[in-house]
Amino acid sequence: MRADDRDERRVQGAARPARMDGVRGGGMKLGMVGLGRMGANMVARLLQADHQVVAFDRNADRVRELVSQGATGAGSLEELVQELEPPRAIWLMVPAAVVDGTITEKHP
């Protein structure tokens, strides 16, 4: 079996994020945690590509900036999770040192 065949089979069986009705190209709805330089730029590009993004950062000013560009703001990780339907796609764009803490904050 070729590597490409294995990758395709794995992708076919994977749960996929919810598609949005009425969005050109069937954009995804996903969450982004961490709106620093990289996270904020990724959210902006996702929004430009007609995806819907629920954004969270501990700095509320960063969230407000992306809400002004079309993102849905979340005031907490709990709120971000509630805004997404299963299966949820949540992207953590935080420093490596805080990844574990961010995950256990939601799932201790």
C-alpha positions, 0 to 999 in steps of 0.5 A: 500500500502506498503512503498516499493510499494510507493517508487518504484512508485515514482522512476518509474515516476522520470526523470533520468539523461542521460545514456552514450552510450558505457559506461559499465553498462550504467553509468550516467553523473552528475555534482559535485559542491564542491571538498573538501575531501568528494566531491573529493572522491565521484568523484573519486569513481564515475569515477572508477565506469564508470560514467562521472562527470563534476566537479566544485570548486572555487579552480581550483587546485581541478578541475585540480586534478580530470580532471587528473583522468578523470573528465570533468572540469568546470570553472564556474557553468554556464559551468557545467550546459552547459556540462550536458544534461537535465534532469541534475543531479547536486550534491552539496557537499558544506558546509550547510552555502553556499548551498542557495548562490550556488543555487541562483548563478545559479538561482536568 
